[in-house]
């Protein structure tokens, strides 16, 4: 178990300081918006990492809790008229319950079949959201389908920097919570389940329960990000449930370094701001994400954090100090934890 | 006018035969390379777009388009197999996510090249059979050529040339110790299986709209077929694919085309819940 943080506290503080200063340099609204969505996506990527990195359950349907919370938020405020805080809380609970369900279904499955099942579940939800106009709002407008469902917000035209700071605060809180979880006793057990389910089981760990816990916890954080996304966009749309979104989360996590929480957050921020800031059309963006992921998987299996650690240990060896050899790496070629 | 159910049955039979070609490719990859290839549907789409591009240049017949699509897909498949799948096949994370990345990469590339809108290919005049039953030209061609190709595959696998494939599927260490180039056979098999998916796509391209995401439903169908029928019997794969083809056609006719996709997704979920062992994939344990 590696306890050293991949990013030192000093660098972290410097990064947050820069992000706090950024809106004061009066950038244009578009760039602020890119960063705001970047913060929410980074929290989403970290929540993928709780399930797919720390716990090793490769999910390709992580957009399901994200989108479920976004839709719950929109429906509860617009159709049922719930107050916003109550709707957000209900949305997060719903996402956790969805995660619990996915975890229960996928707990007996191994390796690639978890990926297959979660992909299928996510696609069912996406088809349901895209193809059917379930609800009609006041004034005879049809809601649902491609256009999505609006969120009834208690404020009008919030200034862009307020949503920027709100999203940044949410990212910091959520990342802190997920880091704490991944380094807690439960997180250690989750890593053991990821490393070798049989060994974990032999040590008396109820692995099905911990798999459900991993999905529930990761999905709750994903749901929080989804609710925040719906509030920021003012609308829940079918793209919140798309396979491309699930895939994006897995990409960020793989590029940053799976199982590190901080790695996916930084990778999500950097890649999202870079690709969005280049004014690329959405299809070109997905194309670049896929290329980045393929190159990472092929040549840098540990992602940025894993590769940096490897380089550091190599440099350490040259200095004559004994390098810390990774025990688990040679067998699967997978673990950098 | 014949009974619509009869017509659905007939069209499903034709489409199912081509799906069997694709599912047999999936089973080959599972047996020999021992990975689940989530980019299999993208090769189906590639075949359909090749057929579309050829039809625009005057080569309208799927009989001509299918081999050309197969050759192109073989080249891409060998590249993918040699430079990505073989090196990462012992990593449980990289395979499903990486092959999905390839599929999305191709979907987006197709969207940039041909646009997101559904395209259609001139299907040729159908033959009208007894009782007003419409015998579609593409359907007859797809059925006959798929059945012939699968028959050929069954023969090759059971005869001398298929021996290395069967041996690697059973025990790759013994195959290697006998002097077989296991790596090369793996990526050649991968390429061949991708060619089969592309041929299926080219054969079925006149049956409906050609879109960048059209390969997703056949991918799921192949997965269902391989989970249920296993990868040993070409005959079982053929019959089950035809069954699912008819089922999909019936769903599309009585409900809406979208429902056949959802039904396949639900079938995957249900099958994985009922049979958690799924299909035996041993990659990652052998290394």
Interface residues (C-beta under 8 A of the other chain):
Chain A: X52 X58 X60 X105 X108 X109 X110 X111 X112 X113 X115 X116 X117 X119 X120 X121 X123 X124 X127 X128 X131 X243 X244 X247 X250 X251 X254 X258 X283 X284 X286 X287 X290 X291 X293 X294 X297 X298 X301 X332 X333 X334
Chain B: X35 X36 X38 X83 X84 X87 X88 X90 X91 X92 X93 X94 X95 X96 X97 X98 X100 X101 X102 X104 X105 X108 X109 X111 X112 X116 X216 X220 X223 X256 X258 X261 X262 X265 X266 X268 X269 X272 X273 X276 X278 X281 X284 X287
